[in-house]
């Protein structure tokens, strides 16, 4: 999955400044792309905890809420009665990579999403609209299935080709 | 002539009537869509086989035998309780089997790793049916 994502066009990112809230995610130990940055030896930030992107985030926007909800999962206990509560670093880094890149490609009419973890530390994000429903499922580790579940009327299935472009495409079906 | 069918399983309890109501505890805050005041599909997945949990199905309590307060107090953290109708669960092809005086399991749900599409589908259908009877 990581490999697949890294081969997509995720240009790192000479644009405006991301909010402090989002930047907190981009600690190198959590961020899969940092690997690639090292390889390319192209510094894209002058601070390890700051990151630049081409869009603005404002408090209350759907993407801001989504990233805040992801961040809040990190504040949870590691486990609860149901299972692992805090997302794994794999789940978190892949999810953020997908979300931020998808949002960079299209940030108009981005719907509000609902974030949760499964019992193993994987991340689920659900988006609903009167037209249908999309669920992004990023498991706790790379050797499990990543997918987008979609449901529009009587049609439902999963799309296992998970990448930012696909996520944008499916989200657009909700609009 | 009336046919007599043996029970489908080894339960000592008779089948729950379709009008019965069951409770499902909401054990995680993130299972609640705060914006729309609804529970998400995440609340209705069986945990993987190797966890040893949910082997008989999704755990629920029977409303006629168990109060909301009892459901809440049986967990160290409970962020809400939702109710579902047994008949409506049967309408979508699942069932509810009582295994203890106050407890039952929603059966027929596949594991996510065995049948991802139907696990997602059923989880979504159950979430749409569920109604909050208690929320923190």
Interface residues (C-beta under 8 A of the other chain):
Chain A: X69 X73 X80 X81 X82 X83 X85 X112 X114 X115 X116 X117 X118 X119 X120 X124 X126 X128 X133 X135 X144 X145 X147 X149 X151 X156 X157 X158
Chain B: X27 X28 X30 X31 X33 X35 X36 X40 X41 X42 X45 X47 X48 X51 X53 X75 X76 X77 X112 X113 X116 X117 X120 X121 X124
